[in-house]
Amino acid sequence: MTLKKGIPMNTAFGKFVSGKFFDKLFLLFLLAGTVFMACAKGSAVQVLTDSPWLSGAVCVFYLAAGILITGQRKISAKMADRNIDLLLGFATCFFIYDFFFLLIWEILTGLFHAARSVRAAGAAGTALLSTVVVAWGYLHAKNIKSVSYSLDLGLGNKDYHILLISDIHLGAFVRKKQVRRIVDKINALAPDLVLIAGDIIDVDHRILSDDHALAEISREFRKIQAKDGVFAVLGNHDPNIEDQRFTDFLRHSQICLLHNKVIRISGLNIVGRTDSRSNYRASLKELLKQTDPSRPLILLDHDPQGIPEAVRFGADLVLCGHTHKGQFFPVTLFTKWANGRHYFYGHKTFGKTHAIISSGAGFFQLPVRIGTNSEVADIHLF
């Protein structure tokens, strides 16, 4: 079976960021940003301290930091060390916000012709502001919120309660403690069914070699209290279905994998469709042949770009994740532009089809949430 590259984004910006040219342009942007940061910070220290040695050291520090961040993925893959991942993750977040605040400060002080000493003080101060923002974003990412939806699927007087989580990204940053927070939030809401919309494991899959961490996480997942169980589909970062460590972990966690599979629960058709980037993705047309057309159809699918196809086939409800709602500002804006506002976050309707896109219960590579929440979607069907 051949694997696809994933569902293409339909927006002009989405097609642009998916292309090869964007990677090269982004690399140039990172390098230019590094030089800008090094020069601006070094100059600020020179004005404030009149010390060429300290100014040079700050300049070298920012150049080195920028180069390390530019090669983050290669360094992480080569070193294969969780502490390195943690260090690079926090450093990248700090660098992004320091650049962002510095750029705004330079523009404002340039427009208002501020004195050199004022510009220098602000340029030095952005480092402190960035540290505070990243620290707050890290603590905020650990806090699990719930967002509620109430949808009419024609169940009459029956109230069926589903909790949707997605994008846990078990790895360097998300481990037992975050899973415990997720499980506690789930149990406090007392659902009938829990659905996980993919990306259970982070991109490098390194956690699958840590038996102790997996055992701890499995124990937390087994504490989920849901009358009809816990079911999941695979996302673009999850391993191949043939990875025995991964499937053993799911089994020990009492998470039932819906790998291109249809089940019927409490009068509902639940269709689990696998993301195509690491695994085979079955035809929706073939999967729907296994459903009861007299019953509401719920499609669990990682990427919201699959919603239009689900609408064409008359799904009643599509549950997705993948976007993280951008995870942190200003990436939130770019993510919205790339996916399109209808396939970005929250509850959308397309004719008779409802769609819910979650921001995710974990976080991906960069360990902050700013302008978004780690969440579980609390869905009541009637």
Buried (B, 14 or more C-beta within 10 A) or exposed (E): EEEEEBBEBBBEBBEBBBEEEBEEEEEEEBBEBBBBBBEBBBBBBBBBBEEEEBBEEBBEBBBEBBEBBBEBEEBBEEEEEBEBBEBBBBBBBBBBBBBBBBBEBBEEBEEEEBEEEEBBBBBBBBBEBBBEBBBEBBEBBBEBBBBEBEBEBEBEEEEBBBBBBBBBBBBBBBBBEBBBBBBBBBBEBEBBBBBBBBBBBBBBBBBBEBEEBBEBBBBBBEEBEBEBBBBBBBBBBBBEBEBEBBBEBBEBBBBBBBBBBBBEBBBBBBBBBBBBBBBBBBEBEEBBEEBEEEBBBBBBBBBBBBBBBBBEBEBBBBBBBBBBBBBBBEBBEEBBBBBBEBBBBBBBEBEEBBBBBBBBBBBBBBBBBBBBBBBBBBBBBE
